[in-house]
Structure formats: structure tokens, C-alpha cells
Amino acid sequence: MSAPAKIIDGRAIAAQIQTELTTRVAELRRRGVVPGLAFVRVGEDPASKVYVGRKEKACAELGIVSETHILPEATTEAELLALLGKLNAANHLHGILVQAPLPKQIRESVVFATVLPTKDVDGFHPVNVGKLMLGDDTGFKPCTPAGVVELLVRSGVKTSGAEVVILGRGNIVGKPMAAMLCQKGAAANSTVTICHSATRDVRAHCLRADIIVAAMGVPEFLKADMVKPGVVVMDVGVNRVPDATAKTGTKLVGDVDYKNLLNIAGQITPNPGGVGPMTIAMLLQNTVRAAERAAV
């Protein structure tokens, strides 16, 4: 049996990044600039409440001042856009994050395009998406794929020339992940394949991969017989599945069959404790960058 995979500790790496940001926040405050971030949540989605709460806590620990705007489920698109207009104009705010999912009467694409690109710390505005595709680092990158890249770099994973398979073609992870890793430059230069629901033989693609990023939203989709020894596996999935032994009757699992890949993979992220903490760390980093730009 091969040696167990090296576990990529997302919590430790996220803490490292936050420590690095502490110095930058202190310098901003010395110059009279206090980084400010607005959260907007529409409705009472339980997961959204948890996610925003974690982000608020991380801001407080770092010295970023945050404010949260909670709107009722019945809020109209026009009402939300009016609020965003006010937040765009607020000089004390350097970043704005609208927590998904949004109620069905509100179009996410319109909301993402309304937040100013300079305050779009989620990286979803069309201007920032375009900059990402063009390899223009002046834009903000989406937090989760940016966090995956940081995990790879800080874990010593060589991306240049690597065969990368991304499971999932979503706008939040899959597509931007591919755009980041295929660029010409450091922490990129990979040959990228995106697999999705219409891919004929996902297993064949995965078997040749040096790095796999699983972001399909399918519980434990990536099995042991789909990977080669030594592969680096990044599990982005968050899925709730039945579990009779749990108090709630459910448990959270990723998109990777973690326990059965442990003795095959070279490096692997746990779930939880892998990619999740990095998403918040990159949000904080984007917010500090936005404040630094505003302070120039």
C-alpha cells in the first residue's frame, strides 16, 4: 500500500494569509484608512446566514469594519439595486458582497453587474470576469478558485505543464478556475480540461490528470478508480446527505470520496477544512486590495 496523501490544511494556510494581511491593514489604518466591507443578504436561507456570519467574524478579527444589510425574501430587484447604488456611493465602503442564492425574482447577473467593479470583491462583475480571461491582474478574482490557486502554490504543487481536470463548469468555480490555471505566468501554465454533465468519459480524463479540482456539486463523485497515484485533489464541493447517526439526520460531504483516495493521492484537501477557509481568506485579501487602491 502506498503512503497516505499529504493533507493540505486550508485552515492553516488561511490563517497564514490573514496574518500577512494584518500588516497591510495596520498600514492602511496608520494612513487613516479603515477597510470597509458591506454584506447584503436577501431572505433567511440558513446556509447564507452561516456563511455571512463567518465572514463577519473574520472581518472583525482582521480589523475590517463590516456592515450587514438584511432584506426580506419578498424584496424586489429594483429595491435591491437601489440599496447597491447607495453602497456604491459610500466612501467608507471598499467592498460589497451580495450573498447568493438570491430569491427567484432577482436576477443574479443584474446584481453582479450593478456592484462597482472597484468594489466587486467577489470577482463576479463582467469587467472583472473579462480581466480574468485576459490575464489582467488589476481585476478582482473570484474567491474560491483564487483560494485553490493559493493552496496549490503554498503546498508546493507545480502547475506549469501540469494536466489539470476541473469537474464542473459553473461561473463561480469551474470557469474562472480554468481561466486562472491556463494563463501564461506563475502559478498557472497548466493544460486544462473542463468536464461536465455532457462529457463522454469523465474517468478517462481524470486518470491522466496531475491535478483535479472537484466542483460539480455531486456527493463523493470522484472515486478511487478514477485517479492515478500521486494526483493532487482539491475538493470544492459542499453537499448535505442523509446520515442516520447525526443529530440533524444529515452530514456534509464534498465531491470527493475522501477516505478511499487518501492512499492514492499525493496531496488532498480535507472537507471541511480545505478550500472553505480559503474562500474567506481571499475575500479579506480582495477587500484589503480595494482599500489600498482607494487610498492611493
C-alpha positions as CSV (number, residue, x, y, z in Angstrom):
1,M,0.0,0.0,0.0
2,S,1.3,3.5,-0.9
3,A,1.9,6.1,1.8
4,P,-1.1,8.2,2.8
5,A,-1.6,11.5,1.0
6,K,-0.2,14.8,2.4
7,I,-3.3,16.7,3.8
8,I,-3.5,20.3,2.5
9,D,-4.5,22.2,5.6
10,G,-6.7,25.0,4.4
11,R,-7.3,26.4,7.8
12,A,-3.6,26.8,8.5
13,I,-2.9,28.4,5.1
14,A,-5.9,30.7,5.5
15,A,-4.5,31.8,8.9
16,Q,-1.1,32.4,7.3
17,I,-2.7,34.7,4.7
18,Q,-4.7,36.6,7.4
19,T,-1.5,37.1,9.4
20,E,0.1,38.6,6.3
21,L,-2.9,40.9,5.8
22,T,-2.7,42.2,9.4
23,T,0.4,44.2,8.5
24,R,-1.4,45.7,5.4
25,V,-4.5,46.6,7.4
26,A,-2.3,48.3,10.1
27,E,-0.5,50.3,7.4
28,L,-3.9,51.4,6.0
29,R,-5.1,52.5,9.4
30,R,-1.9,54.4,10.0
31,R,-2.8,56.4,6.9
32,G,-6.3,57.0,8.2
33,V,-8.0,54.4,6.0
34,V,-10.2,51.7,7.7
35,P,-11.1,48.9,5.2
36,G,-14.9,48.6,5.0
37,L,-17.0,45.8,3.6
38,A,-20.8,45.6,3.2
39,F,-22.6,42.3,3.2
40,V,-26.1,42.1,1.6
41,R,-28.3,39.1,2.4
42,V,-31.8,38.7,1.0
43,G,-34.1,36.3,2.8
44,E,-33.4,33.8,5.6
45,D,-31.6,31.0,3.8
46,P,-29.9,29.0,6.7
47,A,-26.6,28.4,4.8
48,S,-26.4,32.1,3.8
49,K,-26.8,33.1,7.4
50,V,-23.9,30.8,8.5
51,Y,-21.6,32.0,5.6
52,V,-22.2,35.7,6.3
53,G,-21.7,35.1,10.0
54,R,-18.3,33.5,9.4
55,K,-17.3,36.3,7.1
56,E,-18.3,39.0,9.6
57,K,-16.3,37.2,12.3
58,A,-13.2,37.1,10.0
59,C,-13.5,40.8,9.2
60,A,-13.7,41.7,12.9
61,E,-10.6,39.6,13.7
62,L,-8.6,41.3,10.9
63,G,-9.7,44.9,11.6
64,I,-12.0,45.3,8.6
65,V,-15.2,47.1,9.5
66,S,-18.2,45.3,8.1
67,E,-21.9,46.1,7.9
68,T,-24.7,43.7,7.1
69,H,-27.9,44.6,5.3
70,I,-30.6,42.0,5.6
71,L,-33.6,42.4,3.2
72,P,-36.8,40.3,3.3
73,E,-37.4,37.4,0.9
74,A,-40.0,39.5,-1.0
75,T,-37.6,42.3,-1.8
76,T,-37.8,43.3,-5.5
77,E,-34.9,43.6,-7.8
78,A,-35.4,47.3,-8.0
79,E,-35.2,47.6,-4.2
80,L,-32.0,45.6,-4.0
81,L,-30.4,47.7,-6.9
82,A,-31.4,50.9,-5.1
83,L,-29.5,49.7,-2.0
84,L,-26.5,48.7,-4.0
85,G,-26.5,52.2,-5.5
86,K,-26.2,53.7,-2.0
87,L,-23.4,51.2,-1.1
88,N,-21.5,52.0,-4.3
89,A,-21.6,55.7,-3.4
90,A,-20.5,55.2,0.3
91,N,-16.9,56.3,0.6
92,H,-16.3,54.3,3.8
93,L,-17.0,51.0,2.0
94,H,-14.3,49.5,-0.2
95,G,-16.1,46.2,-0.9
96,I,-19.6,44.9,-1.4
97,L,-20.7,41.2,-1.3
98,V,-24.2,40.1,-2.2
99,Q,-24.7,36.6,-0.7
100,A,-26.1,34.0,-3.1
101,P,-28.5,32.4,-3.5
102,L,-31.0,35.2,-4.2
103,P,-34.8,34.9,-4.4
104,K,-36.1,33.9,-7.8
105,Q,-37.5,37.4,-8.6
106,I,-34.0,38.8,-8.6
107,R,-31.5,38.1,-11.4
108,E,-28.0,37.4,-10.1
109,S,-26.4,38.6,-13.4
110,V,-28.1,42.1,-13.0
111,V,-27.0,42.3,-9.3
112,F,-23.4,41.3,-10.1
113,A,-23.2,43.9,-12.9
114,T,-24.6,46.7,-10.6
115,V,-21.8,46.5,-7.9
116,L,-19.0,48.8,-9.0
117,P,-16.1,46.8,-10.4
118,T,-13.8,48.5,-7.9
119,K,-15.9,47.3,-5.0
120,D,-16.6,43.8,-6.5
121,V,-14.6,41.8,-4.0
122,D,-16.4,38.7,-5.1
123,G,-15.0,39.0,-8.6
124,F,-18.3,38.5,-10.5
125,H,-18.7,41.8,-12.3
126,P,-18.4,41.4,-16.1
127,V,-15.4,43.8,-16.1
128,N,-13.5,41.6,-13.5
129,V,-14.5,38.4,-15.4
130,G,-13.2,39.9,-18.6
131,K,-9.9,41.0,-16.9
132,L,-9.5,37.4,-15.6
133,M,-9.9,36.0,-19.0
134,L,-7.4,38.4,-20.4
135,G,-4.8,37.7,-17.7
136,D,-5.2,41.3,-16.4
137,D,-4.3,41.2,-12.7
138,T,-5.8,44.6,-11.9
139,G,-9.2,42.9,-11.6
140,F,-10.6,41.0,-8.6
141,K,-10.5,37.2,-8.9
142,P,-13.4,35.1,-7.6
143,C,-12.6,34.0,-4.0
144,T,-12.9,30.2,-4.2
145,P,-10.8,29.5,-7.3
146,A,-8.3,32.1,-6.1
147,G,-8.1,30.2,-2.9
148,V,-7.5,26.9,-4.7
149,V,-4.6,28.5,-6.5
150,E,-3.1,29.7,-3.2
151,L,-3.4,26.2,-1.8
152,L,-1.6,24.8,-4.7
153,V,1.2,27.4,-4.6
154,R,1.7,27.2,-0.8
155,S,1.7,23.4,-0.9
156,G,4.5,23.3,-3.4
157,V,2.4,21.9,-6.2
158,K,3.9,22.5,-9.7
159,T,1.2,23.8,-12.0
160,S,3.4,24.7,-15.0
161,G,2.9,22.0,-17.7
162,A,0.5,20.0,-15.4
163,E,-2.6,18.3,-16.7
164,V,-5.5,19.8,-14.7
165,V,-9.0,18.4,-14.8
166,I,-11.8,20.6,-13.5
167,L,-15.0,18.8,-12.6
168,G,-17.8,21.4,-13.1
169,R,-18.3,24.4,-15.4
170,G,-20.0,26.8,-13.1
171,N,-19.5,30.5,-13.2
172,I,-18.4,30.7,-9.5
173,V,-15.7,28.0,-9.6
174,G,-15.3,25.9,-12.8
175,K,-14.9,28.5,-15.5
176,P,-12.8,31.0,-13.5
177,M,-10.6,28.2,-12.2
178,A,-9.9,27.2,-15.8
179,A,-9.1,30.8,-16.7
180,M,-6.7,31.2,-13.9
181,L,-4.7,28.0,-14.5
182,C,-4.4,28.2,-18.2
183,Q,-2.8,31.7,-18.2
184,K,0.8,32.3,-19.1
185,G,2.6,33.0,-15.9
186,A,3.5,31.9,-12.4
187,A,1.1,29.6,-10.6
188,A,-0.6,28.7,-13.9
189,N,0.7,27.5,-17.3
190,S,-1.4,24.3,-17.0
191,T,-3.2,22.3,-19.7
192,V,-6.8,22.5,-18.5
193,T,-9.7,20.2,-19.3
194,I,-13.2,21.0,-18.0
195,C,-15.5,18.1,-17.5
196,H,-19.3,18.5,-17.1
197,S,-22.6,16.6,-17.5
198,A,-22.1,16.1,-21.2
199,T,-18.6,14.8,-21.0
200,R,-18.5,11.3,-22.6
201,D,-15.8,9.7,-20.4
202,V,-15.0,11.7,-17.3
203,R,-13.0,8.8,-15.8
204,A,-10.6,8.7,-18.8
205,H,-9.9,12.5,-18.4
206,C,-9.4,12.2,-14.6
207,L,-7.0,9.2,-14.9
208,R,-4.5,11.3,-16.8
209,A,-4.8,14.3,-14.5
210,D,-1.9,15.6,-12.3
211,I,-4.3,17.9,-10.5
212,I,-8.1,17.5,-10.1
213,V,-10.4,20.3,-8.9
214,A,-13.8,18.8,-8.0
215,A,-16.6,21.4,-8.1
216,M,-19.6,19.5,-9.5
217,G,-21.9,19.5,-6.5
218,V,-22.3,15.8,-6.7
219,P,-21.6,14.0,-3.3
220,E,-18.4,11.9,-3.4
221,F,-18.4,11.8,-7.2
222,L,-14.6,11.4,-7.6
223,K,-13.8,7.7,-6.8
224,A,-10.5,5.9,-6.2
225,D,-10.7,4.1,-9.6
226,M,-10.9,7.5,-11.4
227,V,-7.4,8.8,-10.4
228,K,-3.8,7.9,-10.8
229,P,-1.3,7.5,-7.9
230,G,0.2,10.8,-6.8
231,V,-2.6,13.0,-8.1
232,V,-3.3,16.3,-6.3
233,V,-7.0,16.6,-5.4
234,M,-8.8,19.8,-4.5
235,D,-12.4,19.2,-3.2
236,V,-14.6,22.3,-3.5
237,G,-17.9,20.5,-3.1
238,V,-20.4,21.2,-0.3
239,N,-23.2,18.6,-0.2
240,R,-25.7,17.6,2.5
241,V,-26.5,13.9,2.5
242,P,-28.6,11.7,4.8
243,D,-26.8,10.3,7.9
244,A,-28.9,8.4,10.5
245,T,-26.1,8.7,13.1
246,A,-26.1,12.5,13.0
247,K,-28.3,14.6,15.3
248,T,-29.7,16.5,12.4
249,G,-30.1,13.4,10.3
250,T,-27.7,14.7,7.7
251,K,-24.0,15.4,7.2
252,L,-21.8,17.5,4.9
253,V,-19.6,15.8,2.3
254,G,-17.5,17.0,-0.6
255,D,-17.4,16.0,-4.2
256,V,-14.5,13.6,-3.5
257,D,-14.6,10.1,-1.9
258,Y,-12.0,11.3,0.6
259,K,-11.3,8.2,2.7
260,N,-10.8,6.0,-0.4
261,L,-8.5,8.5,-2.1
262,L,-6.2,9.0,0.9
263,N,-3.8,6.2,0.0
264,I,-3.8,7.1,-3.7
265,A,-3.5,10.8,-3.9
266,G,-0.2,12.6,-3.4
267,Q,-1.9,15.6,-1.8
268,I,-5.5,16.2,-1.0
269,T,-7.7,18.8,0.7
270,P,-9.9,17.6,3.6
271,N,-13.6,18.7,3.6
272,P,-14.3,20.6,5.8
273,G,-11.0,22.4,6.5
274,G,-9.7,22.6,3.0
275,V,-10.9,25.0,0.4
276,G,-13.7,26.6,2.5
277,P,-11.5,28.7,4.8
278,M,-9.5,29.9,1.8
279,T,-12.7,31.4,0.3
280,I,-13.0,33.7,3.3
281,A,-9.2,34.5,3.3
282,M,-9.3,35.6,-0.3
283,L,-12.4,37.8,0.3
284,L,-10.4,39.5,3.0
285,Q,-7.5,39.9,0.7
286,N,-9.6,41.4,-2.1
287,T,-11.1,43.8,0.4
288,V,-7.7,45.0,1.6
289,R,-6.6,45.4,-2.0
290,A,-9.7,47.5,-2.7
291,A,-8.9,49.7,0.3
292,E,-5.3,50.1,-0.8
293,R,-6.4,51.2,-4.2
294,A,-8.9,53.7,-2.8
295,A,-6.2,55.1,-0.6
296,V,-3.8,56.0,-3.5
